Amino acid sequence: MKLCVVSEYNYTFDEFEAVVKEKGEEISTFISDFELVKVNDHKSIVLFNCTNMEAMQAFMITPEMKQWDDTPI
């Protein structure tokens, strides 16, 4: 399933990109054809093909990812 996700965050784009790269191996188990596009220093667009939606959902609700989502913009 091809998806496009717009993310806004209080971190910088470079910090966001670093987390994405750090999680690369784990993310690659459920995502292929991945591209991260910078909109500005606090917003990006991720284009990707999700090969396993259940695995992506499980990843997104981990304590670490929930903490990232709960950080105020």
DSSP file (Angstrom, degrees, kcal/mol; ACC not computed):
  #  RESIDUE AA STRUCTURE BP1 BP2  ACC     N-H-->O    O-->H-N    N-H-->O    O-->H-N    TCO  KAPPA ALPHA  PHI   PSI    X-CA   Y-CA   Z-CA
    1    1 A M              0   0    0      0, 0.0    49,-3.3     0, 0.0     2,-0.4   0.000 360.0 360.0 360.0 123.8    0.0    0.0    0.0
    2    2 A K  E     -A   49   0A   0     47,-0.3     2,-0.3    49,-0.0    47,-0.2  -0.672 360.0-177.8 -83.3 131.7    1.5    3.3   -1.0
    3    3 A L  E     -A   48   0A   0     45,-3.3    45,-2.4    -2,-0.4     2,-0.4  -0.921  23.3-158.2-132.1 154.3    1.3    6.0    1.6
    4    4 A C  E     -A   47   0A   0     -2,-0.3     2,-0.5    43,-0.2    43,-0.2  -0.994  15.7-171.7-130.5 123.7    2.1    9.7    2.1
    5    5 A V  E     -A   46   0A   0     41,-2.6    41,-2.8    -2,-0.4     2,-0.5  -0.973  11.5-155.2-122.7 126.5    2.5   11.0    5.6
    6    6 A V  E     -A   45   0A   0     -2,-0.5     2,-0.4    39,-0.2    39,-0.2  -0.880  17.9-168.2 -97.7 126.8    3.0   14.6    6.6
    7    7 A S  E     -A   44   0A   0     37,-2.9    37,-2.4    -2,-0.5     2,-0.4  -0.953  12.0-171.8-120.2 135.0    4.8   15.1    9.9
    8    8 A E  E     +A   43   0A   0     -2,-0.4     2,-0.3    35,-0.2    35,-0.2  -0.975  18.9 168.7-119.9 139.7    5.1   18.3   11.9
    9    9 A Y        -     0   0    0     33,-2.1    64,-0.1    -2,-0.4    60,-0.1  -0.973  46.6-127.0-151.2 159.2    7.4   18.2   14.9
   10   10 A N  S    S+     0   0    0     -2,-0.3    63,-0.1    61,-0.2    -1,-0.1   0.629  90.9  81.8 -81.7 -16.5    9.1   20.4   17.5
   11   11 A Y  S    S-     0   0    0      1,-0.1    -2,-0.2    60,-0.1     2,-0.2  -0.246  92.4 -96.2 -77.1 172.4   12.5   18.9   16.6
   12   12 A T     >  -     0   0    0      1,-0.1     4,-2.3    30,-0.1    30,-0.2  -0.499  31.5-111.0 -83.9 163.3   14.5   20.0   13.7
   13   13 A F  H  > S+     0   0    0     28,-0.8     4,-3.2     1,-0.2     5,-0.2   0.908 119.7  56.0 -58.7 -41.6   14.4   18.2   10.4
   14   14 A D  H  > S+     0   0    0      1,-0.2     4,-2.0     2,-0.2    -1,-0.2   0.889 107.9  47.7 -60.4 -39.7   17.9   16.9   10.9
   15   15 A E  H  > S+     0   0    0      2,-0.2     4,-1.8     1,-0.2    -1,-0.2   0.905 113.1  48.5 -67.2 -41.2   16.9   15.4   14.3
   16   16 A F  H  X S+     0   0    0     -4,-2.3     4,-2.2     1,-0.2    -2,-0.2   0.934 111.2  49.7 -62.3 -46.7   13.9   13.8   12.7
   17   17 A E  H  X S+     0   0    0     -4,-3.2     4,-2.6     1,-0.2    -1,-0.2   0.876 107.5  55.2 -60.6 -38.5   16.0   12.4    9.8
   18   18 A A  H  X S+     0   0    0     -4,-2.0     4,-2.6    -5,-0.2    -1,-0.2   0.896 107.9  48.6 -63.0 -40.5   18.5   11.0   12.3
   19   19 A V  H  X S+     0   0    0     -4,-1.8     4,-2.1     2,-0.2    -2,-0.2   0.917 110.9  50.8 -65.1 -42.7   15.7    9.1   14.1
   20   20 A V  H  < S+     0   0    0     -4,-2.2    -2,-0.2     1,-0.2    -1,-0.2   0.929 113.1  45.3 -60.5 -45.5   14.4    7.7   10.8
   21   21 A K  H >< S+     0   0    0     -4,-2.6     3,-1.3     1,-0.2     4,-0.3   0.900 110.9  53.6 -65.1 -40.7   18.0    6.6    9.8
   22   22 A E  H 3< S+     0   0    0     -4,-2.6     3,-0.3     1,-0.3    -1,-0.2   0.861 114.0  42.3 -61.0 -36.2   18.5    5.1   13.3
   23   23 A K  T 3X S+     0   0    0     -4,-2.1     4,-3.1     1,-0.2     5,-0.3   0.323  84.2 112.4 -91.9   6.7   15.3    3.0   12.9
   24   24 A G  H <> S+     0   0    0     -3,-1.3     4,-2.2     1,-0.2    -1,-0.2   0.857  75.0  46.7 -50.7 -48.1   16.1    2.1    9.3
   25   25 A E  H  4 S+     0   0    0     -3,-0.3     4,-0.4    -4,-0.3    -1,-0.2   0.930 116.5  44.5 -64.3 -44.6   16.6   -1.6    9.8
   26   26 A E  H >4 S+     0   0    0     -4,-0.2     3,-1.3     1,-0.2     4,-0.2   0.920 114.5  49.1 -64.5 -44.2   13.5   -2.0   11.9
   27   27 A I  H >X S+     0   0    0     -4,-3.1     3,-2.2     1,-0.3     4,-1.2   0.853  99.2  67.4 -64.2 -35.2   11.4    0.2    9.5
   28   28 A S  T 3< S+     0   0    0     -4,-2.2    -1,-0.3    -5,-0.3    -2,-0.2   0.639  85.4  71.8 -65.0 -12.1   12.6   -1.8    6.5
   29   29 A T  T <4 S+     0   0    0     -3,-1.3    -1,-0.3    -4,-0.4    -2,-0.2   0.674 118.3  16.3 -75.6 -15.4   10.7   -4.9    7.8
   30   30 A F  T <4 S+     0   0    0     -3,-2.2    21,-2.1    -4,-0.2    22,-1.1   0.366 120.2  63.8-136.1   3.4    7.5   -3.2    6.8
   31   31 A I  E  <  +B   50   0A   0     -4,-1.2     2,-0.3    19,-0.2    19,-0.2  -0.993  49.6 170.2-133.7 138.7    8.4   -0.3    4.5
   32   32 A S  E     +B   49   0A   0     17,-2.8    17,-2.9    -2,-0.4    -3,-0.0  -0.882  61.8  34.6-134.2 170.6    9.9   -0.2    1.0
   33   33 A D  E    S-     0   0A   0     -2,-0.3     2,-0.3    15,-0.2    -1,-0.2   0.939  81.4-177.7  49.4  57.8   10.5    2.5   -1.6
   34   34 A F  E     +     0   0A   0     14,-0.2     2,-0.3    -3,-0.1    14,-0.2  -0.681  17.1 173.4 -95.7 136.1   11.0    5.1    1.1
   35   35 A E  E     -B   47   0A   0     12,-2.4    12,-2.8    -2,-0.3     2,-0.5  -0.968  14.8-159.1-143.6 129.3   11.6    8.8    0.5
   36   36 A L  E     -B   46   0A   0     -2,-0.3     2,-0.5    10,-0.2    10,-0.2  -0.924  12.7-168.2-107.2 125.6   11.8   11.6    3.1
   37   37 A V  E     -B   45   0A   0      8,-3.1     8,-2.6    -2,-0.5     2,-0.4  -0.962  16.1-135.2-120.4 127.0   11.2   15.1    1.8
   38   38 A K  E     +B   44   0A   0     -2,-0.5     6,-0.2     6,-0.2     3,-0.1  -0.675  23.9 173.5 -81.1 126.7   11.9   18.2    3.9
   39   39 A V  E    S-     0   0A   0      4,-2.3     2,-0.2     1,-0.5     5,-0.2   0.840  71.9 -35.8 -92.6 -51.8    9.2   20.9    3.7
   40   40 A N  E >  S-B   43   0A   0      3,-1.8     3,-1.3     0, 0.0    -1,-0.5  -0.847  80.7 -70.3-154.0-169.6   10.8   23.2    6.3
   41   41 A D  T 3  S+     0   0    0      1,-0.3   -28,-0.8    -2,-0.2   -27,-0.1   0.621 132.2  31.7 -71.3  -9.3   12.9   22.7    9.5
   42   42 A H  T 3  S+     0   0    0    -30,-0.2   -33,-2.1     1,-0.1     2,-0.3   0.129 115.2  58.6-131.2  20.9    9.8   21.4   11.4
   43   43 A K  E <   +AB   8  40A   0     -3,-1.3    -4,-2.3   -35,-0.2    -3,-1.8  -0.986  53.1 167.3-152.9 139.0    7.8   19.6    8.8
   44   44 A S  E     -AB   7  38A   0    -37,-2.4   -37,-2.9    -2,-0.3     2,-0.4  -0.949  25.5-134.0-145.5 166.5    8.4   16.8    6.3
   45   45 A I  E     -AB   6  37A   0     -8,-2.6    -8,-3.1    -2,-0.3     2,-0.5  -0.989  15.5-158.8-123.4 133.1    6.6   14.4    4.0
   46   46 A V  E     -AB   5  36A   0    -41,-2.8   -41,-2.6    -2,-0.4     2,-0.5  -0.962   4.6-168.7-114.7 125.1    7.4   10.7    3.9
   47   47 A L  E     +AB   4  35A   0    -12,-2.8   -12,-2.4    -2,-0.5     2,-0.3  -0.949  26.6 141.9-110.4 128.5    6.5    8.7    0.8
   48   48 A F  E     -A    3   0A   0    -45,-2.4   -45,-3.3    -2,-0.5     2,-0.6  -0.991  50.7-115.5-160.5 164.8    6.6    5.0    1.1
   49   49 A N  E     -AB   2  32A   0    -17,-2.9   -17,-2.8    -2,-0.3     2,-0.6  -0.950  29.4-147.3-106.7 117.9    5.2    1.6    0.3
   50   50 A C  E     + B   0  31A   0    -49,-3.3   -19,-0.2    -2,-0.6     3,-0.2  -0.775  18.5 178.5 -88.9 119.0    3.9   -0.2    3.4
   51   51 A T  S    S+     0   0    0    -21,-2.1     2,-0.2    -2,-0.6   -20,-0.2   0.563  77.6  27.4 -96.3 -11.2    4.4   -4.0    3.0
   52   52 A N     >  -     0   0    0    -22,-1.1     4,-1.9   -51,-0.1    -1,-0.3  -0.691  61.2-176.5-153.7  93.6    3.0   -4.9    6.4
   53   53 A M  H  > S+     0   0    0     -3,-0.2     4,-2.6     1,-0.2     5,-0.2   0.858  85.5  55.6 -62.9 -38.0    0.4   -2.5    7.9
   54   54 A E  H  > S+     0   0    0      1,-0.2     4,-2.2     2,-0.2    -1,-0.2   0.908 108.6  47.8 -62.5 -41.6    0.1   -4.5   11.2
   55   55 A A  H  > S+     0   0    0      2,-0.2     4,-2.1     1,-0.2    -1,-0.2   0.885 111.6  50.5 -66.6 -38.7    3.9   -4.3   11.8
   56   56 A M  H  X S+     0   0    0     -4,-1.9     4,-2.3     2,-0.2    -2,-0.2   0.922 110.4  49.4 -65.2 -43.1    3.8   -0.5   11.0
   57   57 A Q  H  X S+     0   0    0     -4,-2.6     4,-1.0     1,-0.2    -2,-0.2   0.906 110.3  50.8 -61.7 -42.2    1.0    0.0   13.5
   58   58 A A  H  < S+     0   0    0     -4,-2.2     3,-0.5     1,-0.2    -1,-0.2   0.899 111.2  48.7 -62.7 -40.6    2.8   -2.0   16.2
   59   59 A F  H >< S+     0   0    0     -4,-2.1     3,-1.4     1,-0.2     6,-0.3   0.902 107.2  55.3 -64.0 -42.1    5.9    0.1   15.6
   60   60 A M  H 3< S+     0   0    0     -4,-2.3    -1,-0.2     1,-0.3    -2,-0.2   0.685 106.8  50.5 -69.3 -18.4    4.0    3.4   15.8
   61   61 A I  T 3< S+     0   0    0     -4,-1.0    -1,-0.3    -3,-0.5    -2,-0.2   0.305  79.4 120.4-104.3  10.1    2.5    2.6   19.2
   62   62 A T  S <> S-     0   0    0     -3,-1.4     4,-2.6    -4,-0.2     5,-0.3  -0.392  79.2-110.2 -65.5 152.8    5.8    1.7   20.9
   63   63 A P  H  > S+     0   0    0      0, 0.0     4,-2.2     0, 0.0     5,-0.2   0.873 118.2  53.2 -52.9 -40.1    6.6    3.9   23.9
   64   64 A E  H  > S+     0   0    0      1,-0.2     4,-1.7     2,-0.2     5,-0.1   0.919 112.3  42.7 -63.5 -44.2    9.5    5.6   22.1
   65   65 A M  H  > S+     0   0    0     -6,-0.3     4,-2.3    -3,-0.2    -1,-0.2   0.859 112.7  53.1 -72.5 -34.7    7.3    6.5   19.1
   66   66 A K  H  X S+     0   0    0     -4,-2.6     4,-2.0     2,-0.2    -2,-0.2   0.883 107.5  52.3 -65.6 -37.7    4.4    7.6   21.3
   67   67 A Q  H  X S+     0   0    0     -4,-2.2     4,-0.6    -5,-0.3    -2,-0.2   0.917 108.9  50.3 -63.1 -42.4    6.8    9.9   23.2
   68   68 A W  H >< S+     0   0    0     -4,-1.7     3,-1.0     1,-0.2    -2,-0.2   0.927 112.5  47.0 -59.3 -46.1    7.9   11.4   19.8
   69   69 A D  H 3< S+     0   0    0     -4,-2.3    -1,-0.2     1,-0.2    -2,-0.2   0.819 108.3  56.1 -66.7 -31.2    4.2   12.0   18.9
   70   70 A D  H 3< S+     0   0    0     -4,-2.0    -1,-0.2    -5,-0.1    -2,-0.2   0.540  78.7 109.1 -81.7  -6.0    3.3   13.5   22.2
   71   71 A T  S << S-     0   0    0     -3,-1.0   -61,-0.2    -4,-0.6   -60,-0.1  -0.581  78.6-114.1 -72.1 124.5    6.0   16.2   22.0
   72   72 A P              0   0    0      0, 0.0   -62,-0.1     0, 0.0    -1,-0.1  -0.240 360.0 360.0 -61.7 146.2    4.2   19.5   21.4
   73   73 A I              0   0    0    -64,-0.1   -64,-0.1   -63,-0.1    -2,-0.1   0.419 360.0 360.0 -87.2 360.0    4.7   21.3   18.1
